[in-house]
Amino acid sequence: MGLLRTIFIIIFCYYAFKFLARLFAPYLMKKATETIKKKAEQQFGGQQQQQQKSTVEEGKTVIDKKPGSQQQSKNSVGEYVDFEEVD
């Protein structure tokens, strides 16, 4: 009799868990997506604000270049070597 009672309790717990999961799963998923959305907004919020403040028209290209940066990059990168193909 004890074995049947144990099996019945296990089956009852299984179906109760399935039933409760169907009730609470949408709520839990909604909370999880809201939390992820808030974290993403905090992480990428600064980048979006910079893009919105941009005064460049759509379709235009802007190249930000500091004068003298060409010489600095040559010195910091190293010597340029031109390779040729050998047949």
C-alpha positions in Angstrom: 0.0 0.0 0.0 2.9 2.3 0.7 4.4 1.9 -2.8 1.1 2.9 -4.5 0.8 5.9 -2.2 4.3 7.0 -3.1 3.7 6.6 -6.8 0.4 8.5 -6.5 2.2 11.4 -4.7 4.9 11.5 -7.4 2.4 11.6 -10.2 0.3 14.2 -8.4 3.4 16.4 -7.8 4.4 16.1 -11.5 1.0 17.2 -12.8 0.7 20.0 -10.2 4.1 21.3 -11.3 3.0 21.2 -14.9 -0.2 23.0 -14.1 1.5 25.7 -12.0 4.2 26.1 -14.7 1.5 26.9 -17.3 0.0 29.5 -15.0 3.2 31.3 -14.0 5.4 30.8 -17.0 4.1 33.8 -19.0 4.5 36.1 -15.9 8.0 34.9 -15.3 9.0 35.3 -18.9 7.6 38.8 -19.0 9.6 39.7 -15.9 12.8 38.2 -17.3 12.4 40.1 -20.6 11.8 43.3 -18.7 15.0 42.8 -16.7 17.1 42.0 -19.7 15.7 45.1 -21.5 16.6 47.3 -18.6 20.1 46.0 -18.5 20.5 46.5 -22.2 19.3 50.0 -22.0 21.7 50.8 -19.2 24.6 49.2 -21.1 23.9 50.8 -24.5 22.1 53.9 -23.4 25.1 56.1 -23.7 25.9 55.0 -27.3 22.3 55.7 -28.4 22.4 59.2 -27.0 25.5 60.0 -28.9 24.0 58.7 -32.1 20.9 60.8 -31.6 22.9 64.0 -31.0 24.8 63.6 -34.2 24.3 66.6 -36.5 25.4 64.8 -39.7 22.7 64.3 -42.2 21.7 60.8 -43.3 23.8 59.6 -46.2 26.7 62.0 -45.6 30.2 60.7 -44.7 32.3 62.4 -42.1 35.9 61.6 -41.4 37.3 62.8 -38.1 41.0 63.1 -38.5 43.5 64.8 -36.2 46.3 66.7 -38.0 49.6 64.9 -37.5 48.1 61.6 -36.8 49.6 60.2 -40.0 53.1 60.6 -38.6 52.2 59.2 -35.2 50.7 56.1 -36.8 53.7 55.5 -39.0 56.0 55.7 -36.0 53.9 53.5 -33.7 53.2 50.8 -36.3 56.7 50.1 -37.5 58.4 49.7 -40.8 56.4 49.2 -44.0 57.6 46.2 -46.1 56.3 45.6 -49.6 56.2 41.9 -50.6 56.3 40.6 -54.1 55.0 37.3 -55.4 57.7 34.8 -56.4 56.8 32.3 -59.1 
